[in-house]
Amino acid sequence: MAAPRKGAIISPIPGRVVALKVRPGDKVRKGDVLLIIEAMKMENEIRAPRDGTVKELLVSEGSSVSTGQPLLVLD
């Protein structure tokens, strides 16, 4: 298994990305919604754990994700 990426935000649940709320270059504050994952017919907001800048998106809308999968990178 690859080493975790520095600054990566990891999916806490398996599901499907239904909305991206940020783009690369966006500045975010702790608690801001980054994206929404639908799991078991419920929408789960993935929030920023800290202040930072979105460096890279690693998923797109409609992507299936698994638990532990990197979703995006924050600087």
Residue pairs with C-beta under 8 A, 6 or more apart in sequence:
4 10
4 70
5 70
5 73
6 73
7 52
7 55
7 73
7 74
7 75
8 58
8 70
8 71
8 72
8 73
9 34
9 46
9 48
9 49
9 70
9 71
9 72
9 73
9 74
10 68
10 69
10 70
10 71
11 37
11 46
11 65
11 66
11 67
11 68
11 69
11 70
11 71
12 44
12 46
12 67
13 37
13 39
13 44
13 67
14 39
14 64
14 65
14 66
14 67
15 37
15 38
15 39
15 40
15 44
15 64
15 65
16 37
16 38
16 39
16 62
16 63
16 64
16 65
17 35
17 36
17 37
17 59
17 60
17 61
17 62
17 63
17 64
17 65
17 71
18 36
18 37
18 38
18 43
18 61
18 62
19 35
19 36
19 61
20 34
20 35
20 57
20 59
20 60
20 61
21 32
21 33
21 34
21 35
21 36
22 28
22 32
22 34
22 35
22 54
22 57
22 72
23 54
23 57
24 54
24 55
24 56
24 57
25 53
25 54
26 53
26 54
27 51
27 52
27 53
27 54
28 34
28 48
28 51
28 52
28 53
28 54
28 74
29 48
29 51
30 47
30 48
30 49
30 50
30 51
31 47
31 48
32 47
32 48
33 45
33 46
33 47
34 46
34 47
34 48
34 54
34 71
34 72
35 46
35 59
35 71
35 72
36 43
36 44
36 45
36 46
37 43
37 44
37 46
37 65
38 44
46 71
48 74
50 74
52 74
52 75
53 74
53 75
54 72
54 73
54 74
54 75
55 72
55 73
55 74
55 75
56 72
56 73
57 71
57 72
58 70
58 71
58 72
58 73
59 65
59 69
59 71
59 72
65 71
